[in-house]
Amino acid sequence: MDKVKVGILGLGRWGMCHLETFSALGQAEVVAICDSSPERLARAGREYGVKELYANADDLLQHEDIDLISVVTFESQHLAPTLKALQSGKHVLVEKPVTTKPAEARDMQAAAAASGKLLLPGHLLRFDPRYAAIKEATAAGGRVGEPVSMFMKRAREQFLFETFKRVHTVFELMIHDIDLAIWYAGCRVTKVKAYGKSFSGNSTPEVLWANLEFENGAIAVLQSSWMTPDAVGVEIADAIEVIGRNGIAHFETSNSGLQMWDGSGRLTPDTNIHAKLHGQTVGSLREQLTYICRCLVKGEAPSVISFDDAVHGIEVADAIVASCGSGLEIALGEAALR
Ligand SMILES: NC(=O)c1ccc[n+]([C@@H]2O[C@H](COP(=O)([O-])OP(=O)(O)OC[C@H]3O[C@@H](n4cnc5c(N)ncnc54)[C@H](O)[C@@H]3O)[C@@H](O)[C@H]2O)c1
């Protein structure tokens, strides 16, 4: 295979980023796209010169000449298209959260094993050079060494909550940090205690805290919120500190990134996840999609990406929701049975 033939399901905010990025890669060709909105579909087809446009997911998923399907639809609706794509012989990149239910995550895992195809979770922070450098430093003998304590914060602007309250905050924001914490610790979570606060009376909390304990004794505190005032102009206000046996790694995005000040206030745009450089797409999404295409073209199993970790991440997220609801500490075995 010289080029990976890609089909994209879902052309919303993030699906368009997949389309833009795949279209810019030398090792990929977007052959077909699908969205249930005819206007969105037509516009995306025109803009990126994609000829095969489908309004119905099954038509895309049964297409014979596609190697990889990107599932970029609503968070709670990834199961059916993922199973169908695997069953019709395609590799699948499924966006985070891979699902919102542990049983569904395990069904996806079993379907991938039965199909012999790759099932790749869209945890793109493993492709952000800063988070990846921390992972490298946590190796035995590294500058940080085995992690004993992790703190991770993820904060987004308030206006986004109107859209993303459609799913619990753990699945939209904290799932990134759950994946990073599992990756860094290199083992499973045993216990979870979480706190969620909604100020607007929503069932989805605007502020979420979770304490995790790992099999190897490491502990983590994760904090996610939709509380950055829009007027502040900070798109991403994230932070991390990993304390290891040999040293500490940390960074914080709200003051360390690019800032622009003008009469309307301050803007701190994201330049790491998906941005433009001289008209070209750059960022972790591009690194992730490049890596996936390279693995497929070379026929190599991806070592940076783990669907097993993604399944465990959904079990942890489920336990966090349960702990927020009950106020109790949850042992992971209990949550995994839900
Ligand atoms: N990795 C990241 O950093 C990152 C960033 C943003 C979003 N995401 C994830 O990407 C996914 C999509 O998020 P979004 O913000 O683009 O959502 P969105 O609401 O903007 O877009 C979803 C799109 O899917 C389409 N769709 C839904 N069901 C469909 C179906 N059955 N058939 C055809 N089209 C269908 C909708 O019409 C819509 O255009 C979510 O899982 C989200 O969590 C990941």
The ligand as an ORCA input file, in Angstrom:
! r2SCAN-3c Opt
* xyz 0 1
  N      -9.145     14.417     20.031
  C      -9.581     15.641     20.304
  O      -8.857     16.466     20.846
  C     -10.991     16.019     19.939
  C     -11.335     17.363     19.788
  C     -12.661     17.668     19.476
  C     -13.603     16.642     19.348
  N     -13.229     15.349     19.524
  C     -14.219     14.253     19.419
  O     -14.674     14.150     18.068
  C     -16.041     13.703     18.057
  C     -16.898     14.695     17.281
  O     -16.875     15.952     17.929
  P     -17.283     17.293     17.162
  O     -16.946     18.411     18.067
  O     -16.750     17.288     15.792
  O     -18.880     17.115     17.101
  P     -19.903     17.868     16.149
  O     -21.219     17.845     16.836
  O     -19.339     19.194     15.726
  O     -19.966     16.957     14.835
  C     -20.535     15.679     14.761
  C     -20.898     15.448     13.290
  O     -21.298     14.103     13.113
  C     -22.411     14.077     12.249
  N     -23.141     12.832     12.521
  C     -23.614     12.403     13.709
  N     -24.184     11.185     13.575
  C     -24.055     10.853     12.266
  C     -24.440      9.716     11.513
  N     -25.053      8.659     12.075
  N     -24.166      9.688     10.195
  C     -23.538     10.724      9.610
  N     -23.146     11.834     10.280
  C     -23.397     11.892     11.597
  C     -23.202     15.327     12.601
  O     -24.072     15.737     11.545
  C     -22.069     16.341     12.827
  O     -21.705     17.009     11.638
  C     -16.439     13.550     19.530
  O     -16.236     12.223     19.931
  C     -15.484     14.488     20.242
  O     -15.257     14.173     21.591
  C     -11.940     15.013     19.788
*
